[in-house]
Each structure stands twice: as C-alpha cells, then as structure tokens.
C-alpha cells in the first residue's frame, strides 16, 4: 500500500509538473503571438507608408511634363499622345515647349522631303536637330532647336 501511495504521489507530481509545463508553454505561445501580431502591424504600417511614397513619386513623375516631352519625340503617334496628355488641367509648359519643337521639326522634315537631293540632305540636318531636341527633353532642360526653335515657339504658341 505504501508503494501505491508513493506511485500515486509520483503520478500527481508528474501531472502537476506537466500542468505547469503546459501553462508555461501557453504563456510563451501567447507572448510569441503578441510579438508576431505587433511585428505584423509594424510591417503593415511600413508597407502602407512605402505605398504612399511610391504613389506620390508616380504622381510627381507624371505631372512634371518630362514624360510628355519625351513621348512627343517618338513618331507622330507619340506626338499625338503627348498632345492629349498635355491638355486640360495637367498642362505643363515644359511638355508644351517640346510639343511645339517636335511639330516644327516634323513639318520641316515633311516639306524638305519633297525637294530632291538638297532637301534630302537638309533632312539629315533636321534629324540631327531632332536628336538634340530629344537629348534636351531627356536632360530636363528647355533647349531651343538651333535657328528655328524660337520660330516654332512663336508659330505654335496655341499648343
């Protein structure tokens, strides 16, 4: 009987130890869950802030007119797209400047194409002026096309 009592006491001690271990494990698990929840919340806040910053940067890029100026240099379709993008409340002087420059260069190129030999050679000069204009648009500066740039700005000031 004494042995049964000792076994019973040992069993109760083991059960008590198991209960304490389970309580400690539950406490650690709840601490871990709280930490994970806190870290997830911090991560979500940081992600929201990063998304806001990205959205603001994207709005800034689209509103500065540089994209419009670059798009205007890419074929006639690009010029039309740039013209549409630059209308309304988002109209920028920078975009309008290069829309006028490219329109003038395009018209010169078209007119010179009808003159044999000399016109074709001068078309190469227009191509060089177009590249210079594109480089100006990429640099973010308003650079007039040599010789004709001021005329283009005057003739097409309604754009």
Secondary structure as UniProt FT lines:
FT   HELIX           2..63
FT   HELIX           66..72
FT   HELIX           75..85
FT   HELIX           88..90
FT   HELIX           93..112
FT   TURN            113..114
FT   TURN            116..117
FT   HELIX           118..139
FT   TURN            146..148
FT   HELIX           149..155
FT   TURN            156..158
//
